[in-house]
Amino acid sequence: MFGFGLPELSIILVIVALIFGVGRLPELGGALGKTIRNFRKASEGKDEIEMKSREA
């Protein structure tokens, strides 16, 4: 996968944790999962995608 190994992915994870904070990582992971799911649905031609407004 683009030449990324375990050391590179762990360095990226540490940088993301420093930028966003450890407490927000699950929230970011969930948002990324929904984005990928919606992209797959849109590329398959399905009309329904999941939309949710951001809560403050």
PDB file of N, CA, C and O in Angstrom:
ATOM      1  N   MET A   1       0.849  -1.175   0.000  1.00  0.00           N
ATOM      2  CA  MET A   1       0.000   0.000   0.000  1.00  0.00           C
ATOM      3  C   MET A   1       0.892   1.236   0.000  1.00  0.00           C
ATOM      4  O   MET A   1       1.246   1.733   1.069  1.00  0.00           O
ATOM      5  N   PHE A   2       1.252   1.727  -1.137  1.00  0.00           N
ATOM      6  CA  PHE A   2       2.053   2.924  -1.316  1.00  0.00           C
ATOM      7  C   PHE A   2       3.410   2.837  -0.624  1.00  0.00           C
ATOM      8  O   PHE A   2       4.029   3.871  -0.369  1.00  0.00           O
ATOM      9  N   GLY A   3       3.881   1.652  -0.317  1.00  0.00           N
ATOM     10  CA  GLY A   3       5.174   1.504   0.324  1.00  0.00           C
ATOM     11  C   GLY A   3       5.188   1.839   1.806  1.00  0.00           C
ATOM     12  O   GLY A   3       6.261   2.019   2.383  1.00  0.00           O
ATOM     13  N   PHE A   4       4.008   1.928   2.441  1.00  0.00           N
ATOM     14  CA  PHE A   4       3.951   2.215   3.869  1.00  0.00           C
ATOM     15  C   PHE A   4       4.064   0.922   4.645  1.00  0.00           C
ATOM     16  O   PHE A   4       3.323  -0.030   4.401  1.00  0.00           O
ATOM     17  N   GLY A   5       4.987   0.896   5.573  1.00  0.00           N
ATOM     18  CA  GLY A   5       5.124  -0.237   6.462  1.00  0.00           C
ATOM     19  C   GLY A   5       4.676   0.138   7.859  1.00  0.00           C
ATOM     20  O   GLY A   5       4.161   1.233   8.079  1.00  0.00           O
ATOM     21  N   LEU A   6       4.869  -0.759   8.793  1.00  0.00           N
ATOM     22  CA  LEU A   6       4.484  -0.516  10.177  1.00  0.00           C
ATOM     23  C   LEU A   6       5.207   0.688  10.792  1.00  0.00           C
ATOM     24  O   LEU A   6       4.567   1.466  11.500  1.00  0.00           O
ATOM     25  N   PRO A   7       6.502   0.875  10.554  1.00  0.00           N
ATOM     26  CA  PRO A   7       7.165   2.053  11.146  1.00  0.00           C
ATOM     27  C   PRO A   7       6.601   3.380  10.627  1.00  0.00           C
ATOM     28  O   PRO A   7       6.418   4.327  11.392  1.00  0.00           O
ATOM     29  N   GLU A   8       6.333   3.435   9.336  1.00  0.00           N
ATOM     30  CA  GLU A   8       5.804   4.673   8.766  1.00  0.00           C
ATOM     31  C   GLU A   8       4.407   4.970   9.287  1.00  0.00           C
ATOM     32  O   GLU A   8       4.101   6.112   9.628  1.00  0.00           O
ATOM     33  N   LEU A   9       3.553   3.946   9.350  1.00  0.00           N
ATOM     34  CA  LEU A   9       2.191   4.137   9.841  1.00  0.00           C
ATOM     35  C   LEU A   9       2.177   4.530  11.315  1.00  0.00           C
ATOM     36  O   LEU A   9       1.342   5.333  11.733  1.00  0.00           O
ATOM     37  N   SER A  10       3.089   3.976  12.102  1.00  0.00           N
ATOM     38  CA  SER A  10       3.140   4.346  13.522  1.00  0.00           C
ATOM     39  C   SER A  10       3.599   5.795  13.694  1.00  0.00           C
ATOM     40  O   SER A  10       3.108   6.494  14.581  1.00  0.00           O
ATOM     41  N   ILE A  11       4.525   6.251  12.865  1.00  0.00           N
ATOM     42  CA  ILE A  11       4.961   7.654  12.931  1.00  0.00           C
ATOM     43  C   ILE A  11       3.810   8.574  12.556  1.00  0.00           C
ATOM     44  O   ILE A  11       3.605   9.602  13.201  1.00  0.00           O
ATOM     45  N   ILE A  12       3.059   8.221  11.526  1.00  0.00           N
ATOM     46  CA  ILE A  12       1.895   9.026  11.123  1.00  0.00           C
ATOM     47  C   ILE A  12       0.865   9.067  12.243  1.00  0.00           C
ATOM     48  O   ILE A  12       0.295  10.124  12.514  1.00  0.00           O
ATOM     49  N   LEU A  13       0.614   7.937  12.898  1.00  0.00           N
ATOM     50  CA  LEU A  13      -0.352   7.881  13.996  1.00  0.00           C
ATOM     51  C   LEU A  13       0.089   8.769  15.163  1.00  0.00           C
ATOM     52  O   LEU A  13      -0.741   9.446  15.769  1.00  0.00           O
ATOM     53  N   VAL A  14       1.366   8.772  15.477  1.00  0.00           N
ATOM     54  CA  VAL A  14       1.881   9.620  16.561  1.00  0.00           C
ATOM     55  C   VAL A  14       1.705  11.092  16.206  1.00  0.00           C
ATOM     56  O   VAL A  14       1.310  11.887  17.059  1.00  0.00           O
ATOM     57  N   ILE A  15       1.991  11.466  14.966  1.00  0.00           N
ATOM     58  CA  ILE A  15       1.834  12.859  14.543  1.00  0.00           C
ATOM     59  C   ILE A  15       0.374  13.279  14.619  1.00  0.00           C
ATOM     60  O   ILE A  15       0.068  14.374  15.091  1.00  0.00           O
ATOM     61  N   VAL A  16      -0.532  12.419  14.157  1.00  0.00           N
ATOM     62  CA  VAL A  16      -1.966  12.728  14.213  1.00  0.00           C
ATOM     63  C   VAL A  16      -2.418  12.858  15.665  1.00  0.00           C
ATOM     64  O   VAL A  16      -3.204  13.749  15.988  1.00  0.00           O
ATOM     65  N   ALA A  17      -1.932  11.981  16.543  1.00  0.00           N
ATOM     66  CA  ALA A  17      -2.288  12.056  17.960  1.00  0.00           C
ATOM     67  C   ALA A  17      -1.795  13.355  18.591  1.00  0.00           C
ATOM     68  O   ALA A  17      -2.479  13.932  19.435  1.00  0.00           O
ATOM     69  N   LEU A  18      -0.628  13.811  18.193  1.00  0.00           N
ATOM     70  CA  LEU A  18      -0.107  15.073  18.728  1.00  0.00           C
ATOM     71  C   LEU A  18      -0.912  16.268  18.230  1.00  0.00           C
ATOM     72  O   LEU A  18      -1.143  17.218  18.979  1.00  0.00           O
ATOM     73  N   ILE A  19      -1.338  16.225  16.975  1.00  0.00           N
ATOM     74  CA  ILE A  19      -2.077  17.352  16.400  1.00  0.00           C
ATOM     75  C   ILE A  19      -3.495  17.427  16.959  1.00  0.00           C
ATOM     76  O   ILE A  19      -3.929  18.486  17.413  1.00  0.00           O
ATOM     77  N   PHE A  20      -4.215  16.309  16.927  1.00  0.00           N
ATOM     78  CA  PHE A  20      -5.636  16.314  17.291  1.00  0.00           C
ATOM     79  C   PHE A  20      -5.903  15.916  18.735  1.00  0.00           C
ATOM     80  O   PHE A  20      -6.980  16.209  19.255  1.00  0.00           O
ATOM     81  N   GLY A  21      -4.985  15.276  19.380  1.00  0.00           N
ATOM     82  CA  GLY A  21      -5.196  14.803  20.743  1.00  0.00           C
ATOM     83  C   GLY A  21      -5.714  13.380  20.740  1.00  0.00           C
ATOM     84  O   GLY A  21      -6.433  12.973  19.827  1.00  0.00           O
ATOM     85  N   VAL A  22      -5.351  12.633  21.753  1.00  0.00           N
ATOM     86  CA  VAL A  22      -5.707  11.216  21.821  1.00  0.00           C
ATOM     87  C   VAL A  22      -7.211  11.026  21.978  1.00  0.00           C
ATOM     88  O   VAL A  22      -7.758  10.041  21.483  1.00  0.00           O
ATOM     89  N   GLY A  23      -7.886  11.946  22.654  1.00  0.00           N
ATOM     90  CA  GLY A  23      -9.323  11.813  22.894  1.00  0.00           C
ATOM     91  C   GLY A  23     -10.170  11.932  21.646  1.00  0.00           C
ATOM     92  O   GLY A  23     -11.285  11.413  21.609  1.00  0.00           O
ATOM     93  N   ARG A  24      -9.669  12.601  20.625  1.00  0.00           N
ATOM     94  CA  ARG A  24     -10.455  12.804  19.402  1.00  0.00           C
ATOM     95  C   ARG A  24     -10.171  11.751  18.341  1.00  0.00           C
ATOM     96  O   ARG A  24     -10.831  11.760  17.302  1.00  0.00           O
ATOM     97  N   LEU A  25      -9.229  10.852  18.551  1.00  0.00           N
ATOM     98  CA  LEU A  25      -8.902   9.842  17.554  1.00  0.00           C
ATOM     99  C   LEU A  25     -10.087   8.941  17.202  1.00  0.00           C
ATOM    100  O   LEU A  25     -10.288   8.672  16.017  1.00  0.00           O
ATOM    101  N   PRO A  26     -10.886   8.460  18.164  1.00  0.00           N
ATOM    102  CA  PRO A  26     -12.048   7.646  17.783  1.00  0.00           C
ATOM    103  C   PRO A  26     -13.053   8.421  16.931  1.00  0.00           C
ATOM    104  O   PRO A  26     -13.646   7.865  16.007  1.00  0.00           O
ATOM    105  N   GLU A  27     -13.240   9.694  17.239  1.00  0.00           N
ATOM    106  CA  GLU A  27     -14.150  10.539  16.461  1.00  0.00           C
ATOM    107  C   GLU A  27     -13.642  10.693  15.022  1.00  0.00           C
ATOM    108  O   GLU A  27     -14.417  10.616  14.069  1.00  0.00           O
ATOM    109  N   LEU A  28     -12.345  10.908  14.882  1.00  0.00           N
ATOM    110  CA  LEU A  28     -11.765  11.043  13.547  1.00  0.00           C
ATOM    111  C   LEU A  28     -11.843   9.737  12.772  1.00  0.00           C
ATOM    112  O   LEU A  28     -12.098   9.743  11.568  1.00  0.00           O
ATOM    113  N   GLY A  29     -11.627   8.630  13.444  1.00  0.00           N
ATOM    114  CA  GLY A  29     -11.730   7.324  12.795  1.00  0.00           C
ATOM    115  C   GLY A  29     -13.140   7.037  12.312  1.00  0.00           C
ATOM    116  O   GLY A  29     -13.332   6.511  11.216  1.00  0.00           O
ATOM    117  N   GLY A  30     -14.124   7.381  13.128  1.00  0.00           N
ATOM    118  CA  GLY A  30     -15.518   7.190  12.730  1.00  0.00           C
ATOM    119  C   GLY A  30     -15.890   8.055  11.539  1.00  0.00           C
ATOM    120  O   GLY A  30     -16.598   7.609  10.636  1.00  0.00           O
ATOM    121  N   ALA A  31     -15.415   9.288  11.539  1.00  0.00           N
ATOM    122  CA  ALA A  31     -15.699  10.187  10.415  1.00  0.00           C
ATOM    123  C   ALA A  31     -15.036   9.679   9.143  1.00  0.00           C
ATOM    124  O   ALA A  31     -15.628   9.754   8.066  1.00  0.00           O
ATOM    125  N   LEU A  32     -13.819   9.165   9.252  1.00  0.00           N
ATOM    126  CA  LEU A  32     -13.134   8.624   8.088  1.00  0.00           C
ATOM    127  C   LEU A  32     -13.859   7.393   7.556  1.00  0.00           C
ATOM    128  O   LEU A  32     -13.985   7.223   6.343  1.00  0.00           O
ATOM    129  N   GLY A  33     -14.337   6.535   8.455  1.00  0.00           N
ATOM    130  CA  GLY A  33     -15.090   5.351   8.038  1.00  0.00           C
ATOM    131  C   GLY A  33     -16.371   5.712   7.317  1.00  0.00           C
ATOM    132  O   GLY A  33     -16.700   5.104   6.298  1.00  0.00           O
ATOM    133  N   LYS A  34     -17.105   6.702   7.833  1.00  0.00           N
ATOM    134  CA  LYS A  34     -18.340   7.144   7.172  1.00  0.00           C
ATOM    135  C   LYS A  34     -18.045   7.749   5.810  1.00  0.00           C
ATOM    136  O   LYS A  34     -18.805   7.553   4.861  1.00  0.00           O
ATOM    137  N   THR A  35     -16.948   8.479   5.713  1.00  0.00           N
ATOM    138  CA  THR A  35     -16.576   9.081   4.437  1.00  0.00           C
ATOM    139  C   THR A  35     -16.275   8.007   3.396  1.00  0.00           C
ATOM    140  O   THR A  35     -16.728   8.100   2.255  1.00  0.00           O
ATOM    141  N   ILE A  36     -15.526   7.010   3.780  1.00  0.00           N
ATOM    142  CA  ILE A  36     -15.196   5.919   2.859  1.00  0.00           C
ATOM    143  C   ILE A  36     -16.453   5.151   2.478  1.00  0.00           C
ATOM    144  O   ILE A  36     -16.623   4.790   1.313  1.00  0.00           O
ATOM    145  N   ARG A  37     -17.340   4.894   3.441  1.00  0.00           N
ATOM    146  CA  ARG A  37     -18.587   4.181   3.171  1.00  0.00           C
ATOM    147  C   ARG A  37     -19.457   4.959   2.190  1.00  0.00           C
ATOM    148  O   ARG A  37     -20.003   4.379   1.251  1.00  0.00           O
ATOM    149  N   ASN A  38     -19.590   6.270   2.400  1.00  0.00           N
ATOM    150  CA  ASN A  38     -20.384   7.096   1.498  1.00  0.00           C
ATOM    151  C   ASN A  38     -19.765   7.157   0.103  1.00  0.00           C
ATOM    152  O   ASN A  38     -20.484   7.155  -0.896  1.00  0.00           O
ATOM    153  N   PHE A  39     -18.445   7.212   0.032  1.00  0.00           N
ATOM    154  CA  PHE A  39     -17.771   7.233  -1.264  1.00  0.00           C
ATOM    155  C   PHE A  39     -18.040   5.940  -2.025  1.00  0.00           C
ATOM    156  O   PHE A  39     -18.292   5.971  -3.230  1.00  0.00           O
ATOM    157  N   ARG A  40     -17.988   4.805  -1.332  1.00  0.00           N
ATOM    158  CA  ARG A  40     -18.260   3.520  -1.993  1.00  0.00           C
ATOM    159  C   ARG A  40     -19.704   3.447  -2.480  1.00  0.00           C
ATOM    160  O   ARG A  40     -19.967   2.974  -3.585  1.00  0.00           O
ATOM    161  N   LYS A  41     -20.640   3.916  -1.651  1.00  0.00           N
ATOM    162  CA  LYS A  41     -22.042   3.918  -2.059  1.00  0.00           C
ATOM    163  C   LYS A  41     -22.250   4.805  -3.278  1.00  0.00           C
ATOM    164  O   LYS A  41     -22.984   4.438  -4.195  1.00  0.00           O
ATOM    165  N   ALA A  42     -21.610   5.965  -3.294  1.00  0.00           N
ATOM    166  CA  ALA A  42     -21.758   6.893  -4.415  1.00  0.00           C
ATOM    167  C   ALA A  42     -21.129   6.316  -5.684  1.00  0.00           C
ATOM    168  O   ALA A  42     -21.662   6.501  -6.779  1.00  0.00           O
ATOM    169  N   SER A  43     -20.009   5.625  -5.545  1.00  0.00           N
ATOM    170  CA  SER A  43     -19.362   5.063  -6.720  1.00  0.00           C
ATOM    171  C   SER A  43     -20.131   3.864  -7.272  1.00  0.00           C
ATOM    172  O   SER A  43     -20.011   3.547  -8.456  1.00  0.00           O
ATOM    173  N   GLU A  44     -20.919   3.193  -6.427  1.00  0.00           N
ATOM    174  CA  GLU A  44     -21.744   2.077  -6.886  1.00  0.00           C
ATOM    175  C   GLU A  44     -23.043   2.555  -7.506  1.00  0.00           C
ATOM    176  O   GLU A  44     -23.771   1.767  -8.110  1.00  0.00           O
ATOM    177  N   GLY A  45     -23.341   3.835  -7.363  1.00  0.00           N
ATOM    178  CA  GLY A  45     -24.541   4.394  -7.962  1.00  0.00           C
ATOM    179  C   GLY A  45     -25.752   4.381  -7.048  1.00  0.00           C
ATOM    180  O   GLY A  45     -26.860   4.666  -7.502  1.00  0.00           O
ATOM    181  N   LYS A  46     -25.577   4.064  -5.789  1.00  0.00           N
ATOM    182  CA  LYS A  46     -26.696   4.093  -4.857  1.00  0.00           C
ATOM    183  C   LYS A  46     -27.056   5.533  -4.544  1.00  0.00           C
ATOM    184  O   LYS A  46     -26.178   6.387  -4.427  1.00  0.00           O
ATOM    185  N   ASP A  47     -28.347   5.803  -4.407  1.00  0.00           N
ATOM    186  CA  ASP A  47     -28.801   7.164  -4.206  1.00  0.00           C
ATOM    187  C   ASP A  47     -28.715   7.618  -2.755  1.00  0.00           C
ATOM    188  O   ASP A  47     -28.591   8.815  -2.497  1.00  0.00           O
ATOM    189  N   GLU A  48     -28.778   6.698  -1.807  1.00  0.00           N
ATOM    190  CA  GLU A  48     -28.769   7.080  -0.400  1.00  0.00           C
ATOM    191  C   GLU A  48     -27.356   7.145   0.136  1.00  0.00           C
ATOM    192  O   GLU A  48     -26.587   6.193   0.004  1.00  0.00           O
ATOM    193  N   ILE A  49     -27.019   8.266   0.739  1.00  0.00           N
ATOM    194  CA  ILE A  49     -25.759   8.392   1.466  1.00  0.00           C
ATOM    195  C   ILE A  49     -26.075   8.945   2.846  1.00  0.00           C
ATOM    196  O   ILE A  49     -27.103   9.593   3.042  1.00  0.00           O
ATOM    197  N   GLU A  50     -25.209   8.695   3.782  1.00  0.00           N
ATOM    198  CA  GLU A  50     -25.432   9.115   5.157  1.00  0.00           C
ATOM    199  C   GLU A  50     -24.919  10.541   5.336  1.00  0.00           C
ATOM    200  O   GLU A  50     -23.746  10.832   5.105  1.00  0.00           O
ATOM    201  N   MET A  51     -25.826  11.420   5.751  1.00  0.00           N
ATOM    202  CA  MET A  51     -25.461  12.810   5.993  1.00  0.00           C
ATOM    203  C   MET A  51     -25.845  13.167   7.426  1.00  0.00           C
ATOM    204  O   MET A  51     -26.965  12.896   7.859  1.00  0.00           O
ATOM    205  N   LYS A  52     -24.925  13.766   8.149  1.00  0.00           N
ATOM    206  CA  LYS A  52     -25.208  14.173   9.512  1.00  0.00           C
ATOM    207  C   LYS A  52     -24.489  15.490   9.763  1.00  0.00           C
ATOM    208  O   LYS A  52     -23.307  15.638   9.453  1.00  0.00           O
ATOM    209  N   SER A  53     -25.217  16.439  10.324  1.00  0.00           N
ATOM    210  CA  SER A  53     -24.608  17.723  10.605  1.00  0.00           C
ATOM    211  C   SER A  53     -23.644  17.591  11.777  1.00  0.00           C
ATOM    212  O   SER A  53     -23.820  16.742  12.650  1.00  0.00           O
ATOM    213  N   ARG A  54     -22.650  18.423  11.782  1.00  0.00           N
ATOM    214  CA  ARG A  54     -21.661  18.403  12.849  1.00  0.00           C
ATOM    215  C   ARG A  54     -22.225  19.071  14.083  1.00  0.00           C
ATOM    216  O   ARG A  54     -22.714  20.200  14.029  1.00  0.00           O
ATOM    217  N   GLU A  55     -22.151  18.356  15.204  1.00  0.00           N
ATOM    218  CA  GLU A  55     -22.685  18.889  16.449  1.00  0.00           C
ATOM    219  C   GLU A  55     -21.561  19.560  17.225  1.00  0.00           C
ATOM    220  O   GLU A  55     -20.444  19.048  17.292  1.00  0.00           O
ATOM    221  N   ALA A  56     -21.864  20.691  17.797  1.00  0.00           N
ATOM    222  CA  ALA A  56     -20.849  21.435  18.555  1.00  0.00           C
ATOM    223  C   ALA A  56     -20.855  21.038  19.999  1.00  0.00           C
ATOM    224  O   ALA A  56     -20.066  21.561  20.786  1.00  0.00           O
TER     225      ALA A  56
END
